Every structure is written in C-alpha cells, then in structure tokens.
Amino acid sequence: MDATQRRDYWRRNLRLMSVLLAIWALVSFGAGIVFVEPLNQIVVLGFPLGFWFAQQGSIVIFVILIAVYVWRMDKLDAEYGIDEYEEEVHHP
C-alpha cells in the first residue's frame, strides 16, 4: 500500500470512528440528559426509560457501535487488501 492509499484508509477510518462516536455521544447525552423528562414518562420493566438510557442504554448502544465498527473495518480492510491473518514468518 502506498502513502496515498494509507492516507485514504486512515481518513476513512477516522470518519467512521467520528460518526460512531457522535452517535454514541448523542444517545448518551440526548437520551440520558436532554430528553430524560419526556423519556421518564415511559416505564419499561418498572424503570423510567430516561433512567434506563442514562444507566444502561448508552452502554448497549456503545457495544452495538463496536460491532458496527468491526463489521465496517473488515469491509474496509478487504477493500484495501489488508489481511490480519497473514502467516507469520518464523526465523530460526
């Protein structure tokens, strides 16, 4: 991979990370702080939904975003011919 391809690969990786972290921040901040009062009007399993988002929702969303990141990076790696499972060369 030449320098231009490396730069493009890294730029696309950073863009993906930025989008996913922005989604996580919006869910954490929005659902857990900004929209907590309207969400608290909805009760799920005995807990107000705003409380649930503040305590568990952002973690669940973060785990889902990690899975999306892995999936998208596997596609990006394949596009650029990057194989993390290349055989290691062992020198005696």
C-alpha positions in Angstrom: 0.0 0.0 0.0 1.5 3.4 -1.0 1.3 6.6 1.0 -1.8 7.9 -0.8 -3.7 4.7 -0.1 -2.6 4.7 3.6 -3.8 8.3 4.0 -7.1 7.5 2.3 -7.5 4.3 4.5 -6.8 6.3 7.7 -9.1 9.2 6.7 -12.0 6.7 6.1 -11.2 5.0 9.4 -11.3 8.4 11.3 -14.5 9.4 9.5 -16.1 6.1 10.6 -14.9 6.5 14.2 -16.1 10.1 14.3 -19.6 9.2 13.1 -20.0 6.3 15.5 -18.7 8.3 18.5 -21.0 11.2 17.6 -23.9 8.7 17.6 -22.9 7.4 21.0 -22.5 10.9 22.4 -25.9 12.0 21.1 -27.6 8.9 22.6 -25.7 9.3 25.9 -26.2 13.0 26.2 -29.5 13.3 24.5 -31.4 10.4 26.0 -29.7 10.4 29.3 -29.7 14.2 30.0 -31.6 16.4 27.5 -34.7 14.2 26.8 -34.7 12.5 30.2 -38.0 14.1 31.3 -40.1 13.0 28.3 -38.5 9.6 28.3 -39.2 9.2 32.0 -42.9 9.3 31.2 -42.4 5.8 29.6 -41.9 3.0 32.1 -40.2 -0.3 31.0 -40.0 -3.2 33.5 -40.7 -0.8 36.3 -38.0 1.7 35.4 -38.4 5.1 33.7 -36.9 4.9 30.2 -34.8 8.1 30.7 -33.2 6.4 33.8 -32.6 3.2 31.8 -30.9 5.2 29.0 -28.7 7.0 31.5 -27.7 3.8 33.2 -27.7 1.0 30.5 -28.8 2.5 27.2 -25.5 4.2 26.4 -23.6 1.1 27.2 -25.8 -1.1 25.0 -25.5 1.4 22.2 -21.7 1.5 22.6 -21.5 -2.3 22.3 -23.7 -2.2 19.2 -21.5 0.6 17.7 -18.4 -1.5 18.4 -19.9 -4.4 16.4 -20.7 -1.9 13.6 -17.1 -0.6 13.7 -15.7 -4.2 13.4 -18.0 -5.0 10.5 -17.2 -1.8 8.6 -13.5 -2.1 9.2 -13.5 -5.7 8.0 -15.0 -4.4 4.8 -12.5 -1.5 4.6 -9.6 -3.9 5.2 -10.8 -6.2 2.4 -11.2 -3.2 0.1 -7.5 -2.2 0.7 -6.2 -5.8 0.7 -5.3 -5.8 4.4 -5.3 -9.3 5.9 -4.8 -9.5 9.7 -4.4 -13.3 9.4 -1.3 -13.3 7.2 1.0 -16.2 8.0 3.7 -15.2 10.3 7.3 -15.9 9.2 9.3 -17.5 12.0 13.0 -17.3 11.7 15.1 -20.0 13.3 
